[in-house]
Amino acid sequence: MTTTRTTGYDRSMLKLMNDPAGRPLYATAARRRVVVAAHVALTVAMEALMAYFTLAKAEPLWPAIATAVLLLPWMVATGAINGATRGLLELRERALDERQSAERRRVLAVSHRVMTLLLASAAAVLLIVGGAGGDALRAYVAPVLIAVLVTHWLMPLWVAGLMAQDEPAEDEALAG
């Protein structure tokens, strides 16, 4: 821990993020990759449903309902990733040790680089579509920007979930 005193909130969040109850979901690297992939897929599905909801001429209600239904498994996957990273991105800096602080900075740096590539790609696609279709740019710019914003918000979580290390086996901990 750092020299700054932790608050009751910090201690309760630290306890929550280190709760062993969800450990079977993310105990191995393969399981963590599956959880991150499921989270990405659920996010893309919800973004697509909301884009359809906003772009559809008849404005059907079913995409909003489907998004609400997908929200529960999305929240479970979010919790599993946060548990796998032991709250790396959710805990305040003062609740992290030096190793975790360095890991957080590394995750944020990798996320920044990936998002730079995604933003450049989104801008290129919008410019190409706008040049080819004229009005298409106006129709798709808001959903694409919202999707990129959500991706920007979640990218550190996904990167942290993919970069999380396995817990040492109990035998290894006792031997060391």
C-alpha positions in Angstrom: 0.0 0.0 0.0 1.0 3.6 -0.5 1.7 5.9 2.4 -1.7 7.7 1.9 -4.3 6.4 4.3 -7.1 4.4 2.8 -10.8 5.3 3.5 -13.6 2.9 4.4 -14.7 3.0 0.8 -11.2 2.0 -0.4 -11.1 -0.9 2.1 -14.6 -2.1 1.1 -13.8 -1.9 -2.7 -10.5 -3.7 -2.1 -12.4 -6.4 -0.3 -15.0 -6.6 -3.1 -12.4 -6.7 -5.8 -10.5 -9.5 -4.1 -13.5 -11.7 -3.3 -12.7 -15.3 -4.2 -16.4 -16.1 -5.1 -16.0 -15.4 -8.8 -12.5 -16.8 -9.2 -13.6 -19.9 -11.2 -14.8 -17.5 -14.0 -11.3 -16.1 -14.5 -8.9 -18.6 -12.9 -7.0 -19.2 -16.1 -5.8 -17.1 -19.0 -8.1 -19.0 -21.4 -11.1 -18.2 -19.2 -10.1 -14.6 -18.9 -9.9 -14.3 -22.7 -13.4 -15.9 -23.0 -14.8 -13.4 -20.5 -13.2 -10.5 -22.4 -14.4 -11.8 -25.7 -17.9 -12.3 -24.3 -17.8 -8.7 -22.9 -16.7 -7.3 -26.3 -19.4 -9.3 -28.1 -22.1 -8.1 -25.7 -20.9 -4.5 -26.1 -20.9 -4.7 -29.9 -24.3 -6.3 -29.8 -25.7 -3.6 -27.6 -24.1 -0.9 -29.7 -25.5 -2.4 -32.8 -29.0 -2.6 -31.3 -28.9 1.0 -30.1 -27.7 2.1 -33.5 -30.5 0.2 -35.2 -33.0 1.8 -32.7 -31.8 5.3 -33.6 -31.6 4.7 -37.3 -34.7 2.7 -37.9 -37.5 4.6 -39.6 -40.3 2.8 -37.7 -38.4 3.1 -34.4 -39.3 -0.3 -33.1 -39.1 -0.9 -29.3 -37.5 -4.4 -29.5 -33.9 -3.2 -29.8 -34.2 -1.2 -26.6 -35.7 -4.2 -24.8 -33.0 -6.5 -26.2 -30.3 -4.1 -25.1 -31.8 -4.1 -21.6 -31.8 -7.9 -21.5 -28.1 -8.0 -22.6 -27.2 -5.6 -19.9 -27.3 -8.2 -17.1 -24.7 -10.7 -18.7 -22.7 -7.6 -19.7 -22.5 -6.5 -16.0 -21.6 -10.0 -14.9 -18.7 -10.1 -17.5 -17.6 -6.6 -16.3 -17.5 -7.9 -12.7 -15.5 -10.9 -13.8 -12.9 -8.8 -15.6 -12.7 -6.4 -12.6 -12.2 -9.5 -10.3 -9.6 -10.9 -12.6 -7.6 -7.7 -12.5 -8.3 -7.3 -8.7 -9.9 -3.9 -9.3 -6.8 -2.5 -11.2 -8.9 0.2 -12.9 -11.7 0.5 -10.3 -9.7 1.1 -7.1 -8.3 4.5 -6.3 -4.6 5.0 -6.7 -4.0 5.1 -2.9 -5.5 1.5 -2.6 -2.9 0.1 -5.1 0.6 -1.1 -4.3 3.5 0.0 -6.5 3.3 -3.1 -8.8 -0.4 -2.5 -9.4 0.2 1.2 -10.1 2.8 0.3 -12.7 0.5 -2.2 -14.2 -2.3 0.3 -14.4 -0.1 2.8 -16.2 1.0 0.0 -18.6 -2.6 -1.0 -19.3 -3.6 2.6 -19.9 -0.7 3.1 -22.3 -1.5 0.0 -24.4 -5.2 1.1 -24.4 -4.3 4.5 -25.6 -2.3 3.1 -28.5 -5.1 0.7 -29.5 -7.6 3.5 -29.4 -5.5 5.8 -31.5 -5.6 3.1 -34.2 -9.3 2.6 -33.8 -10.0 6.3 -34.0 -7.9 6.7 -37.1 -9.7 3.8 -38.7 -13.2 5.2 -37.8 -12.2 8.6 -39.2 -11.0 7.0 -42.4 -14.2 4.9 -42.8 -16.4 7.9 -42.2 -14.5 9.9 -44.7 -14.7 7.1 -47.3 -18.4 6.5 -46.7 -19.1 10.2 -46.8 -17.2 10.7 -50.1 -19.0 7.7 -51.7 -22.5 8.3 -50.4 -22.9 12.0 -49.5 -25.7 11.8 -47.0 -24.5 8.5 -45.5 -21.9 10.5 -43.5 -24.6 12.4 -41.6 -26.7 9.3 -41.0 -23.9 7.2 -39.5 -21.6 9.7 -37.8 -23.5 9.8 -34.5 -23.8 6.0 -34.0 -20.1 5.5 -35.1 -18.9 8.2 -32.7 -21.0 6.8 -29.8 -19.6 3.3 -30.6 -16.0 4.7 -30.6 -16.7 6.5 -27.3 -18.0 3.4 -25.6 -15.0 1.5 -27.0 -12.7 4.2 -25.7 -14.3 3.9 -22.3 -14.0 0.1 -22.1 -10.7 -0.5 -23.9 -8.6 -0.2 -20.6 -10.9 -2.9 -19.0 -10.5 -5.2 -22.0 -6.7 -4.7 -22.1 -6.4 -5.2 -18.3 -8.5 -8.4 -18.6 -6.2 -9.8 -21.4 -3.0 -8.8 -19.6 -4.0 -10.2 -16.1 -1.7 -12.9 -14.8 -2.7 -16.2 -13.3 -2.7 -16.5 -9.6 0.2 -18.5 -8.2 -0.7 -22.0 -7.2 -1.0 -22.7 -3.5 1.9 -25.2 -3.7 4.1 -22.6 -5.3 3.2 -20.1 -2.7 4.1 -22.5 0.1 7.3 -23.6 -1.5 8.6 -20.1 -2.0 
